[in-house]
Amino acid sequence: MTNILEEANQITHADRQKMYGPPKNNMEHIAKVSSALLEKNITSKDIVMIMIATKLCREQFKSKRDNLVDIAGYTWILDELKK
């Protein structure tokens, strides 16, 4: 079994990119839609932080490997957005 970081790397660099496109573009799109819906500026970094918070809440409710893998993946995306 691969470790959580290896699995997150695979997901963010291959599987999810094929499904949703590059993470930066996907988060920017989500931020634009969210900004329009909420009538306030939401950044792509805000979206990633919300996704991390969502996974932390889910992990607190019921521990699943998927939550930890996704947190690792979102952490990488957040780092990429800061570049």
Secondary structure, 3 states (H helix, E strand, C coil): CCCHHHHHHHHHHHHHHHHHCCHHHHHHHHHHHHHHHHCCCCCHHHHHHHHHHHHHHHHHHCCCHHHHHHHHHHHHHHHHHCC
